[in-house]
Amino acid sequence: MTAVSLDAEGIAIARVQREEAHRPRLDVCRYLPTEPGADTATVLEGLVSELGLEQGRGVIVMQPDSHSLLLIEAPDVQPAELKAAVRWRIKDLIDFHIDDAVIDVFEIPEQGVAPGKARLMYAVAARSSLIQEQVGILDKSSLALEIIDIPELAIRNIAALLDEDVRGVALLYFGQRSGLITLTRQGSLYLSRNIDIGLQQMVAAGSHDGELHPQTRQALERIVLEVQRSLDYYESHFSQPPISSLILAPLEQDIPGVIPYLSANLGMAVSMLDLNSIFDMDDTIDVATQARCLTAIGAALRLEQKAL
């Protein structure tokens, strides 16, 4: 599967090959910065040709701010009526008209629902015009589009490769302007929460005499609070055992002192993810490229042929 992620600064592309009883093989991982005003479709077309990926199975992963991921009560309807029921239920929860929305849903397994609590599920909503725009870009590249994915599920796919995922793991991912917490267990996404803090807020001030700058510390305090809230919700609403480890996704820019701070204030093991340790590949990938390509790599791990 070849996955593409498009942002304001460039194009990330990754291809993963999967075989039973073997680690996934990451044989393409590339981030190409784009010039302001460049025709993204043309640039992607050239990159796909250069890498020899024409006619490959394609997936495009949306950007974090391009869709709404909503945790809702599962409607008590027949499967054929599910999407219609969900569409009605979320119409007042999104900031655009429901007639302009593309909707998809996915279940949360093994919830251990307590008496009096409804079973929950996820609904994904995105503007149809944005979906059409993304599809048009990928179609011009000559990749055969099979799936439109979201970052939350792409990161879930990576978390599923970790040993910690057996008992449950929290994964913390930061882009330039925002962050994302995902809580997964045994390959299932239970909870995802967006954070309005990104690398720009955390690294703008840099370090201060070898210590965390007050601005960076303030941002981390908010992050710790969001992680704690997410962990509490996970345990109470899904009746799952406590998660004892947090994995920090590769950071495009280094922030000294982050891991010790998070570990001390969350009271749990915190470590940095290194994709070189969970994929087979010909050459190691530097941390910055891992960070830029993380969601593309995760989306390329997809097996199910399900699209928005």
Backbone hydrogen bonds, N-H to C=O, Kabsch-Sander energy under -0.5 kcal/mol:
donor,donor_aa,acceptor,acceptor_aa,energy
2,T,57,R,-3.3
3,A,1,M,-0.5
3,A,14,A,-3.2
4,V,59,V,-2.2
5,S,12,A,-2.5
6,L,61,V,-0.6
7,D,10,G,-2.4
11,I,32,L,-2.3
12,A,5,S,-2.8
13,I,30,R,-2.6
14,A,3,A,-2.2
15,R,28,V,-2.0
16,V,1,M,-2.1
17,Q,25,R,-2.6
22,H,19,E,-1.8
25,R,17,Q,-2.9
26,L,24,P,-0.6
26,L,280,D,-2.5
27,D,15,R,-1.4
27,D,25,R,-0.9
28,V,15,R,-1.3
30,R,13,I,-2.5
32,L,11,I,-3.0
34,T,9,E,-2.6
38,A,35,E,-2.3
40,T,38,A,-1.0
43,V,39,D,-2.3
44,L,40,T,-2.9
45,E,41,A,-2.3
46,G,42,T,-2.1
47,L,43,V,-2.1
48,V,44,L,-2.8
49,S,45,E,-1.9
50,E,46,G,-2.6
51,L,47,L,-2.1
52,G,48,V,-0.5
52,G,49,S,-0.9
53,L,48,V,-2.5
55,Q,142,S,-2.0
56,G,53,L,-1.9
58,G,144,A,-3.2
59,V,2,T,-2.2
60,I,147,I,-1.9
61,V,4,V,-2.5
62,M,60,I,-0.5
62,M,149,D,-2.7
66,S,63,Q,-2.1
67,H,64,P,-0.5
68,S,125,A,-2.7
70,L,68,S,-0.6
70,L,123,A,-3.1
72,I,70,L,-0.7
72,I,121,M,-2.8
74,A,119,R,-3.1
77,V,75,P,-1.7
81,E,78,Q,-1.9
82,L,78,Q,-0.5
82,L,79,P,-1.2
85,A,81,E,-2.2
86,V,82,L,-2.7
87,R,83,K,-2.6
88,W,84,A,-1.8
89,R,85,A,-1.9
90,I,86,V,-2.2
91,K,87,R,-0.6
91,K,88,W,-0.6
93,L,90,I,-2.4
94,I,90,I,-0.7
100,D,97,H,-1.9
101,A,98,I,-1.6
102,V,126,A,-3.1
103,I,101,A,-0.5
104,D,124,V,-2.0
106,F,122,Y,-2.0
108,I,120,L,-0.6
117,K,114,A,-2.2
121,M,72,I,-2.5
122,Y,106,F,-2.6
123,A,70,L,-2.5
124,V,104,D,-3.2
125,A,68,S,-2.4
126,A,102,V,-1.8
128,S,100,D,-3.2
131,I,127,R,-2.0
132,Q,128,S,-2.5
133,E,129,S,-1.8
134,Q,130,L,-2.3
135,V,131,I,-2.6
136,G,132,Q,-2.3
137,I,133,E,-1.8
138,L,134,Q,-2.2
139,D,135,V,-2.7
140,K,136,G,-1.6
141,S,137,I,-0.7
141,S,138,L,-0.8
142,S,139,D,-1.3
143,L,138,L,-0.9
144,A,56,G,-2.8
145,L,143,L,-1.1
146,E,58,G,-3.4
147,I,58,G,-1.4
149,D,60,I,-2.8
149,D,147,I,-0.5
153,L,150,I,-0.6
154,A,150,I,-1.9
155,I,151,P,-2.8
156,R,152,E,-1.6
157,N,153,L,-1.9
158,I,154,A,-1.2
159,A,155,I,-2.7
160,A,156,R,-2.0
161,L,158,I,-1.6
162,L,159,A,-1.8
165,D,162,L,-1.1
166,V,163,D,-1.4
167,R,164,E,-0.9
168,G,164,E,-1.4
169,V,184,T,-2.5
170,A,245,S,-2.0
171,L,182,T,-2.6
172,L,247,I,-2.8
173,Y,171,L,-0.5
173,Y,180,L,-2.8
175,G,178,S,-3.2
179,G,195,I,-3.0
180,L,173,Y,-2.6
181,I,193,R,-2.6
182,T,171,L,-2.2
183,L,191,L,-2.9
184,T,169,V,-2.3
184,T,182,T,-0.5
185,R,188,S,-2.0
186,Q,165,D,-3.0
188,S,185,R,-1.6
190,Y,183,L,-2.5
190,Y,188,S,-0.6
191,L,183,L,-1.6
193,R,181,I,-2.4
195,I,179,G,-2.4
199,L,175,G,-2.6
200,Q,176,Q,-2.5
201,Q,198,G,-0.7
202,M,198,G,-1.5
203,V,199,L,-2.9
204,A,200,Q,-1.0
208,H,211,E,-3.1
211,E,208,H,-1.9
213,H,206,G,-0.8
217,R,213,H,-2.9
218,Q,214,P,-2.3
219,A,215,Q,-1.9
220,L,216,T,-2.3
221,E,217,R,-2.2
222,R,218,Q,-1.6
223,I,219,A,-1.9
224,V,220,L,-2.8
225,L,221,E,-1.9
226,E,222,R,-2.1
227,V,223,I,-2.5
228,Q,224,V,-2.6
229,R,225,L,-2.4
230,S,226,E,-2.1
231,L,227,V,-2.6
232,D,228,Q,-2.4
233,Y,229,R,-2.3
234,Y,230,S,-2.5
235,E,231,L,-2.1
236,S,232,D,-2.4
237,H,233,Y,-2.9
238,F,233,Y,-0.5
238,F,234,Y,-1.3
239,S,235,E,-0.8
240,Q,234,Y,-0.7
246,L,269,A,-3.0
247,I,170,A,-3.1
248,L,246,L,-0.5
248,L,271,S,-3.1
249,A,172,L,-3.0
249,A,247,I,-0.6
258,V,255,I,-1.6
261,Y,257,G,-1.7
262,L,258,V,-2.7
263,S,259,I,-2.6
264,A,260,P,-2.4
265,N,261,Y,-2.2
266,L,262,L,-1.9
267,G,263,S,-1.6
268,M,263,S,-0.8
269,A,244,S,-1.5
271,S,246,L,-1.9
273,L,248,L,-2.9
277,S,274,D,-1.9
278,I,275,L,-1.3
279,F,275,L,-1.1
280,D,24,P,-2.7
290,Q,286,D,-2.2
291,A,287,V,-2.4
292,R,288,A,-2.3
293,C,289,T,-2.1
294,L,290,Q,-0.7
294,L,291,A,-0.7
297,I,293,C,-2.8
298,G,294,L,-2.5
299,A,295,T,-2.5
300,A,296,A,-1.9
301,L,298,G,-1.1
302,R,299,A,-1.7
306,K,304,E,-1.3
308,L,148,I,-0.6
